Amino acid sequence: MLLGIDVGNTNIVAALIDNGEVIAQCRYATAKNEKALYHKKKLDHLTSNQDISGVIISSVVPEVNDDLKEACSELAEASPIFVSAGLDTGLDIRYDHPSKLGADLIAVAVGAVKRYGAPVIVIDIGTATTFSVINKNREYLGGMIAPGPLTSMMALASAASQLPEIEPDFTDSVIGTNTIDCMKIGTFNAHSVMLDGMIEKVKEHLKLSDIRLVATGGFSEKITRMCSHKIICDKDLIFAGLYDIYKRNLNRQ
């Protein structure tokens, strides 16, 4: 059994992966100031009575890496593998500085190519909404980073005195008739329009009439439902990528 861990700015999601499929997972707060014991207690609920053969971690929060590594040290015979551009990913990363490319972007790109092929645009809707563009030769060309819907909403409420913090919710309306609905439309409906627009920009830039589109992240299903493009939603995409990267690099550890 492989333990895959996705460390995001807000939450950590850990999953048990058996032959490439997620069979159980847990989610808990990233909590940058917590120590190894915190992570061990959280992971114990998932890993107890399981034979963990290895651990692979995608982290965009360096502050937690050492404590998480220590917490995982008793779960498997080998030290955790941390995803980076220096590993064998099966992709030719064309980023200006590959070492600066987020581990999460690498993992979801690998997962998308593995499951759906290339060329592909991968959209990850979280704290940030990220786009990763991979061409038919499996070259990771780059992408875009925008504020995620919740980040946008919180920033708006923080910067505008008369706008409240609201619960994340959706409306089918296009024109709001009250402040709350106007904020929902401007945050979530407008996010779908941004996705559609960027997809068209990429297709135009690459001179492609069609390209595979895959989305992941907490709000991906609801937001992509409002898009004019047909976008596949895959909530376990990052774990598909982690599994493939682990297999590719197992003998290098």
C-alpha positions in Angstrom: 0.0 0.0 0.0 1.3 3.4 -1.0 0.7 6.5 1.1 0.4 9.6 -1.0 0.3 13.0 0.6 -0.7 16.3 -0.9 0.5 19.3 1.2 -1.4 22.5 0.2 -1.4 25.9 1.7 -4.7 25.3 3.5 -5.1 21.6 3.9 -3.1 18.4 3.8 -4.8 15.5 2.0 -3.4 12.0 2.5 -4.6 8.9 0.6 -4.0 5.2 0.6 -3.3 4.1 -2.9 -3.6 0.5 -4.0 -2.5 -0.3 -7.6 -3.1 3.3 -8.6 -6.6 3.7 -7.1 -7.4 5.7 -3.9 -9.1 3.5 -1.4 -9.2 5.8 1.6 -8.2 9.4 2.4 -8.1 12.0 5.1 -7.9 15.8 5.2 -6.5 18.0 7.9 -5.3 21.6 8.3 -1.7 22.3 7.1 -0.9 24.1 10.4 2.6 25.3 9.6 3.7 25.7 13.2 2.8 22.2 14.3 5.4 19.5 14.9 5.8 15.9 13.8 3.5 14.6 16.5 0.6 16.6 15.0 1.0 14.9 11.6 1.5 11.5 13.1 -1.7 11.7 15.1 -3.6 12.8 12.0 -2.1 10.1 9.8 -2.6 7.3 12.4 -6.4 7.4 11.6 -5.7 6.5 8.0 -2.7 4.2 8.3 -3.4 2.1 11.3 -3.4 -1.6 10.6 -2.1 -0.9 7.0 1.0 -2.3 5.5 2.6 0.9 4.0 5.2 0.0 1.4 6.2 3.6 0.6 5.4 7.3 1.0 5.4 10.0 -1.6 4.7 13.6 -0.9 3.8 16.6 -3.0 4.4 19.7 -0.9 4.1 23.5 -1.6 4.7 24.3 2.0 8.4 23.8 2.8 7.9 24.7 6.5 6.1 21.4 7.2 8.4 19.1 5.2 10.8 18.1 7.9 8.1 17.4 10.5 6.0 15.5 8.0 9.0 13.4 7.0 9.7 12.6 10.6 6.1 11.6 11.1 6.2 9.3 8.1 9.5 7.7 9.1 7.7 4.9 11.0 5.1 4.2 8.4 7.4 2.7 5.7 10.8 1.1 5.3 12.1 3.8 3.1 12.2 7.6 3.5 9.4 9.5 1.8 10.0 10.7 -1.8 9.3 14.4 -2.2 8.1 15.3 -5.7 10.4 17.7 -7.6 11.4 18.4 -11.2 14.6 16.5 -10.5 12.7 13.2 -10.4 11.8 11.0 -13.4 8.3 12.3 -14.1 7.9 11.2 -17.7 7.6 14.9 -18.7 10.1 17.2 -20.3 9.7 20.3 -18.1 10.3 23.5 -20.2 9.8 25.8 -17.3 12.5 28.6 -17.1 13.7 27.2 -13.8 12.3 23.7 -13.4 13.3 23.6 -9.7 10.8 26.4 -9.1 7.8 24.5 -10.5 5.4 23.5 -7.8 5.3 19.9 -6.8 1.5 19.9 -7.0 1.7 21.1 -10.6 4.1 18.4 -11.5 1.9 15.7 -9.9 -1.4 16.7 -11.5 0.3 17.1 -14.9 1.7 13.6 -14.6 -1.6 12.2 -13.5 -3.5 13.9 -16.3 -1.1 12.6 -19.0 -1.2 9.1 -17.5 -5.0 9.0 -17.4 -6.0 11.1 -20.4 -3.0 11.5 -22.7 -1.6 14.7 -24.2 -1.9 17.4 -25.3 -3.8 18.5 -22.3 -4.6 21.5 -20.1 -4.8 20.7 -16.4 -6.8 23.1 -14.2 -6.4 22.9 -10.4 -8.9 25.0 -8.5 -7.8 25.5 -5.0 -6.2 28.4 -3.0 -4.9 29.3 -6.4 -6.3 28.3 -9.7 -3.5 27.0 -11.8 -3.3 26.0 -15.5 -0.7 23.5 -16.7 -0.2 23.1 -20.5 1.4 19.9 -21.8 1.9 19.3 -25.5 1.6 16.1 -27.6 5.3 15.4 -26.9 4.7 15.4 -23.2 6.6 18.7 -22.8 5.4 20.7 -19.8 5.3 24.1 -21.5 4.2 26.2 -18.6 0.9 27.7 -17.5 -0.9 30.4 -15.5 -1.6 31.1 -11.8 -4.7 33.0 -10.7 -6.3 33.6 -7.3 -8.7 30.7 -6.5 -12.4 31.5 -5.9 -12.2 31.5 -2.1 -9.0 33.6 -2.2 -10.7 36.1 -4.4 -13.8 36.2 -2.2 -11.8 36.8 1.0 -9.6 39.4 -0.6 -12.7 41.3 -1.8 -14.3 41.2 1.6 -11.1 42.3 3.2 -10.4 45.2 0.9 -14.0 46.6 0.5 -15.5 47.9 3.7 -19.1 47.4 2.7 -18.8 43.9 1.3 -19.2 41.0 3.8 -17.5 37.6 4.0 -20.0 35.1 2.6 -20.3 31.3 2.4 -19.1 29.7 -0.8 -22.2 29.1 -2.8 -23.4 29.1 -6.3 -26.3 30.8 -8.2 -27.6 30.2 -11.7 -28.3 34.0 -12.1 -26.2 36.1 -14.4 -27.2 39.4 -13.0 -27.4 39.7 -9.2 -30.1 41.9 -7.5 -28.5 41.9 -4.1 -25.0 42.2 -2.7 -24.7 38.5 -1.8 -25.8 37.2 -5.2 -23.6 39.8 -6.9 -20.6 38.5 -5.0 -21.4 34.9 -5.8 -21.7 35.6 -9.5 -18.5 37.7 -9.5 -16.6 35.0 -7.7 -17.9 31.7 -9.0 -19.7 32.3 -12.3 -17.0 34.7 -13.4 -14.4 32.1 -12.5 -15.9 29.8 -15.1 -15.7 32.5 -17.7 -12.0 33.0 -16.9 -11.4 29.3 -17.4 -13.2 29.4 -20.8 -11.2 32.4 -21.9 -7.8 31.0 -20.9 -8.6 27.7 -22.7 -9.3 29.6 -25.9 -6.2 31.7 -25.5 -4.0 28.5 -25.2 -5.7 26.8 -28.1 -5.1 29.9 -30.2 -1.5 30.1 -29.1 -0.7 26.4 -29.8 -2.8 26.6 -33.0 -5.0 23.7 -31.9 -8.6 23.2 -32.7 -9.0 20.8 -29.8 -7.2 19.8 -26.6 -8.0 17.6 -23.7 -9.2 19.5 -20.6 -9.0 18.1 -17.1 -9.8 19.8 -13.8 -9.3 18.9 -10.2 -9.7 20.6 -6.8 -12.6 21.3 -4.4 -14.7 23.5 -6.6 -13.9 22.0 -9.9 -17.1 20.1 -10.5 -19.4 23.0 -9.8 -17.3 25.6 -11.6 -16.6 23.6 -14.7 -20.3 22.8 -15.0 -20.8 26.5 -15.8 -18.1 26.4 -18.5 -18.9 26.2 -22.2 -16.0 23.8 -22.8 -16.3 20.1 -21.9 -13.9 19.6 -19.0 -13.3 16.3 -17.3 -13.2 16.5 -13.5 -11.0 14.1 -11.6 -10.8 14.6 -7.8 -8.0 12.0 -7.4 -5.8 13.3 -10.2 -2.9 14.3 -8.0 -2.8 10.8 -6.4 -2.7 9.2 -9.9 0.3 11.4 -10.6 2.0 10.6 -7.2 1.5 6.9 -7.9 3.1 7.1 -11.3 6.0 9.2 -10.1 6.6 6.8 -7.2 6.8 3.8 -9.5 9.2 5.6 -11.8 11.6 6.5 -9.0 11.3 3.6 -6.6 14.6 2.1 -7.7 16.4 5.4 -7.5 15.9 5.7 -3.7 
